[in-house]
Amino acid sequence: MKTVITAKVRLYPNQEQVAQFKAVTKEYQRLCNLVSQWYFDNDCKVNRKKFNKEMYRYLRAESKEINSAMVQSTYRTVEARYKTVETQLKQRPYRYQDQNTGEWYHEKRDLSWLHKAVKFSRPQADYVRNINYSFVEQGSKISMNILGQRIKVAFNGNYLNFFDPNYKLGTAKLVQLKKHWFLHIPVTIETDDWEKEHNQHIIGLDRGLRQIVTSYDEKGKTSFKNGKAIAYKRREYAYLRSQLQSKGTKSAKRKLKRLSQKENRWISDVNHCLSKTLVDTYGQNSLFVLEDLSGVTFEKTNSNKNQTRELHSWAFYDLQTKLAYKARKSQVLIVSAKYTSQRCPKCGQIRKENRNYRIHRYDCVFCGFKTNDDRIGAMNLYELGKQYISGIENPKFELTNVTD
């Protein structure tokens, strides 16, 4: 089983090296903009062979201090950016209204809708493993290419064991955040395959807003991670954003960017702690069952205007990803979320009216089972995990005729 994560390695350059980093990232940015314009002028229909024929020699002549591997990386960087833009365009179709009928229409968009080339506004540089960067001096420093030479830079070596034979390092990206420099290294982690017959625990994990995570295992143990403090902090961030957005000044925009980065780091840390606690609690050979939350919206339980959209954008997928790579010799199973909050885990009846959102209770009118509504979700996910262990590859609940 393979999992890909991004190791954000903090670098500690001296003043001279900082100037060198700034020079190489700005030059790489300039070349990316040249390639982007070429990509756009060719109707975004190019490939590596065409790049090597039309742009490679030109870029080498334009910037003799950028080595061959970095020049080749510019194409990959530009191609990846256009693919991202294409995905964003497809996700946001063009909406227009017929003036005669008043009917609304949606038209899917692609790269042909772009009016100009994608611009790379942020200095950056891609580093190919063992060509542009490598670990030296017994792993205490990173040797890196800059313009026309090679330097050695200290880094935080406690993030990951980069010499683990199960780790495969990819092409890294050199970026600056505030006054700090980072090398973002994609790490493919190969873990031992999880086997059903060796599974020791089944854990249903229900994710939400009031309770960020509710777990239920084979021993009937239920635990809750309350989201009240998290929701309060999210509202604080939302309030600060609204204040800065209302000003609209350049200074406010810079603060908005820093605020966003700070919030993302906080979210990542919360999910890191949650996933680590779950893995430490259940150990290896466990099956973690989570519902697929893509496209799922959460119902509001009150009309408080402070309950903004930001509260509903908690990074559930980030928790799922962190759990997947931390859970060695374990499996993370994603199942359909249909009826997991409506089904009674005791009698199997599915009735939406059994769940009372206002008081967070589930009362089965058929068998009389009563419990917390978040616990119901975790119990049903546990049941789907049992079905998966028994041999059902895609376990899910189906709506059947209701028995009165």
N, C-alpha and C positions, 0 to 999 in steps of 0.2 A: 504494500500500500504506500502511495506517495502523497505527501502534503507539501505545498509550497507556501512559505512565509517570507516576509521581507524583514531582514535584520537591519535596523537603523543604527549603524555604527558611528558613534561620536568620534570625530577626529580632533587632534590637538596640535594644529600647525603653529609655528612661530610667525612673527610678523612678515618675514620674507616669504614664507610659504603661503601665507594668506594672500599676499599680492599675486603670487604665482597661480593660486587657485582661481582668483578673480579673473586673471588674464585668460586661462585655458577655458573657463566656463563661458566667458563672453565670446571667445572665438568660436567655440562649439555652437553656441546659440546663433551666431552670425551665419555659420555654414548651414545650420538647420533651416534658417529662413530662406537661404538661397535654394536649398533642396525643396522646401515647401512651395516656393513660387514655381519651380520647374514642375513639381507634382501637379499643382493646380493648372498650369498652362497646358498640361497634357491630359486634361479632363479627368484627372485622378485615376487614370488607367495605365499604370506603368508597373514594371516588375524589376527585380534585381538585375537581370541581364541588360535591360534598357538603361538602368542607372549606371552600371559599369561602363557601358558604351558611350553615354552622353555626358555624365557628370563626374565620374571618378577622377579622370585626368585633370579636368578643369578645377576641381576642388583641391587636388594636390598642388596644383600650380598657384591657386589662390592663397593657400595657407601651407607653406612648406614645413612649418614647425609642428603641425598636427600629423600624427603618424597614420599609417595605412588603416590600422584597425579602427581608429576613431572615425576616419572618413567613411568607412563602410558602415559604422554604427549610425551615422546621420540618417541613412536611408531607413534603417529599422525604426529609429526614433520618429521620423516623419510619418512613416507608414502606420505605426501604432497610433499616433495622434489623430490621423485622419479616420482610422477605424473607430476610435472613440467618438469623434464628432459624428460619424455616420450613425452610430448606435444612438446617440443623443437626439439626432434629427428624427430617427424612426420612432423614438419614444414620445416625441412631441409633434404630432401631426399638425399641419396647417388647418385652422378652422376658419370657415367663412359662412356667412348667412346669405341666403337667396333673398334679395330685396323684394321680390314679388310674392313669394310664398311664405317667407319668414323661417324657412327650414334651414337647419344648420348642417353643414357638410364637413367631413374630415378628409384630408388628402395627405397620404403618407409622403414624407420627404426623404431625399437621399442627398448625396454630395453634389448633385447637379444644382441644388438650391443655393450653394455657396456663391456669393458675389465677389469674393476675393480670397486670396490664399490665407490659410491658417497662420497666424503669427506666433512665434515663440518669444514671449516677452520676458521670460525668466531665465537668467543664465544657468546653464547646467552642462554636464558632460557625462557621456557613457564610457564605462571602463570595462574592457573585456578581461575576463579571468585569465591569469597567467601570462597575459600579453601587456595589458595596461595597468594591472594591479596584481600584487602577490604579497604573501606574508613572509617577512624576513626577520632575522635576529631572533630565532626561536619563537616566532609568533608574537613578539612584543611590538613590532612596527609593521606598517604597510608600505610597500614600495609602489610608487605611483608615477605614471607619466604626466608631465606637464609640458609646456611649450619647449620643445627641443632638448629636454633633459629628463632625468629621473630623480625623484626625491624620496626620502623615508620620513614617514609621519607616525607619531604615536597615536594610539587609539584606545578605546575602552575595551579591554580584552575579556571582560566578564559577561558579555552578552550571550554568546554561544561558543561551544567548542568547535571552531571552524575546521579543525583537523579530524573531526569524527568521520570515519569511513562511510557512515550512513548519510552524510551531508554532501550535497552537490551544489557548489556555488555557481551562480550565473553572472550575466553582465550587470555590473553595478552602476549606480547613478550618483554622481557627485553634486550635491546641492548645498545651498546656504539657507539656514533658518535663523532669522534675527542676526546675531553676530557669530553664530556657531556653524561649523561645517560638519556635514554628515555624508557617509557613503552608504547608500541604500543597496544592500546586497540581497538578491533573491536566493533563498535557500530551499532546495528540494530535499525533503527529509524522507528517507526510506525506512519504514517501520515493518516489524514482523506482521505477517498477515493474521488477522483475527479469525478464529475458528469457532464455529457454533458449539461444537461438542465440548470445548474447553471453557465456555462462558460461565462465569460465576455470579454475575449480578445483572439484573435488568432494572434500569432506572428511567422512569417517565419524567420528562422535564417540561413543565408548562411555563411558557414565557408570557409576560404581560406587563402592564403599567403599574397597577397597585402592588402586585407582587412580581418583582422582576423575574424571579425563578421560583417555582414550586416543584419539589422533587418527591417522587414516591417510588419505593423499591420493593423487592420481593418479600421483605420482612414486614411490610405494611407501615414502614417508617415514613413520615411526611416531614419535610422541612421547608421553611419559607424564607425568601430574601425579600424583605419589605422594600418597596420602592418610594416610600414617602419622602425620605431625605433626598433621594435622587431627583424626584419630581420637583421638590422645592428648589434645588440647585439649578435644574433646567429652566425653571421660571425666572430665576435670577439672571441667567445667561440671556434668556429671551428679552428681559427688560433692558439689560445693558445694550443689546443689539438694537432694540427699537430706539433708544436714546441716541445712539451713535448714528443710526441711519437717518434720523430726523435732522441731524446737523448737516450731513452731506459734504463736509469739508474733506480735504485731502488727509488732514491729520486724523479725522474720525474714521476714514476708510482704512488707514494704516492700523488704527487701534482695532477695528473690526476684524482685520486679518489676523492680528495677534490673538484676539479673543477667540476666534474660531479654532486656531491651532491649540490654544490652551484647553478649550472644551473637548477637542478630539483626543488630546492626551489624557484628560481625565476619564472620558468614556472608555478608552482603551485600557486604562489601569483598572477600572471597576470590573470590566469583563475579564481581564487577566486574573484578578483575585477570585472572581466567581468560578472560572474554569479550573483554576489551580485547586481550589477547595474541593470541587467535585471529584477531580482526579485523585487527590490525596485521600479522600474519604473512601472511594471504592477501589482504587488500585487498578491493576491490569486485568485483562480478560473480562471486561464489562461492556454491556450494551446500553448506550445512552440513546433514548428515543425522544426526538424533538419533532414538533409539527412544522410543516412548511408554511412560513408566514409571508411568503411573497404574494403581494396583492391583497393581504388581509388588513383591514382597518379596525381600530378599536372603538367601541361605543363609548360615548361620553356619559359619565354618571352624574354630571351636574352641568349647570349652565354658566359657570364662572368664566368670565371673559379672559381671565389670566391663564385658563387652560388652553394654551396656544397649540398650534400645529407642531411646534418644536418638541413638545412633550411626547408627541406621537411618533417621533422619528428616532427613537432609541435604537442603537446599533445592535439589533438582534442577530444579524448575520455575522457580525464581528465576534460575538460570543460563541456562535456555532463554529466558526473557523478556528478560534483559539482552543476550543474544546477538542476539535478534531486532531490538531497536531500535538497537543499535550497528552492525549489519551493513548499512550503506547500500548500496543497489543490489545486495543479495545476498538469498538466500532461505534460510530455515530450514525444512527439511522434517522433519515428524514421521511416522515409519513404525511399523508393528507390530513389537514386540520378539520376536515368535514365532520361535524357532529361530536367532536371530542369534548365540547363544553355543554352538549345537550343530552348525551347518552348516560343513562344510569349504569354505573359499573357493576351493580348487584344483579339487576334483572334484565338489563340490556335494552329497556325501552328508550326511545328517542323522542323527547318532547321539549320543545323550545321553552314552553311556559313553565317548566320545572325550575328554571334558573331565574333567580331574583337578583338583578344587577344592583338594585338600590341597597340591599342589606348583605350582598355577597353570599347568598345562600343557595343551595340546591336542595329542593324537596321533591322527591319522586312521588307522584300521586298514585302510582301503581303499587309499589312495594313498601313505601314509607321511608326509604333510606334518605338520611339527611346529613349534609356536611357542607364545608366551605366550597364555593363554586370554583376556586382555583385548584383545589385539591381534586375535584372531579376531572379536570383536564389531565392532570398528572396521572391519575389512576387509569384513565382510558388510554393514555399513551403507553403506560406500562402493559396494558392488555394487548395493544398492538405489537409491542416488543415480544410478548409471549408467543403471539401468532407467528412472528417472523422466525423465532427460534424453532418453532414446530415445523417449519418448511414453507410457509406462505411468503413468497418473495415480495409482494406488494400489499401488505395488510392495510385495510381501511374499513371503515364502518359504512354500511348501506342502510338507507331508510326503508324500513319495512312497515307493513300494516300495523297500526297502533291497536293494541288490545285494551279494551275498556274493562 
